[in-house]
């Protein structure tokens, strides 16, 4: 078995493939490439919830509380 380190992998621009990003909008999935200019701007400035950061920010010793995430 050959092990390759990710740091050793180098791709030229010709070898790269575009990645299509999809997101949920109003209950259904849609590619970001089809958004209008304003919606694209809103998408790229979004801040995402991180449970660990939220618990640390509270700093109230509530690490024992389980938060259900869907």
N, C-alpha and C positions, 0 to 999 in steps of 0.2 A: 504494500500500500504506500502510495506517495503522498506526503503531506506538503501542501503549498501554503506559505504564509501570505496573507492578504496584502501585506506591504510589498511583497515581491511581484504582485500582479500589476502590470502596466498596460493600459490600452491606448492605442492611437485613436485620434478622432474618427478615422475611417471605420474602426472596429466597434464604435459605440452605437447603441440603438436608443432612439428617443423613448422616454418612459411616459406613458399616459397616466395622468393623475385623475382619479375619480373622487367625488365627495358627495355626501348626502345633502340634497337641497329639498326642503319642503316634503320630506318623506320618501324621496326616491333618489337613486344614484344617477349622477350625470358627470361627464368629463369636464374638467376645468377648462380645457381648450375651447369649449363651446360657450363659455361665459362671455358676457359683454364686458367692456372695459371697467365699469364700476364694480361689477360683481367679482372680477378677477382681483381688483385692488383690495376689496373687502376680504377675499379669501386669503390673500398673502399677508394680511395684517392681523389675522386671527391669533388669539392666544388660546392654547389648549390646556385643559385641566390636567394637573398632575397630582394624584392622590398623596404621594409622599411629600411633595412640597407643601401641600395644604396642611397636612398634619404637622410638619415642622414649623410652619408659619404660625399655627395656633399656639404652640409652645406651652400648652396647658396640661401636659402629661396625659393626653387622651390617646396615646398610641395603642391602648388596649381596645379601643372602639373599632369595630369592624364596619367598614363602609362598603355597601353593596354597589358595584359598578356594573352597568350593562353595556 
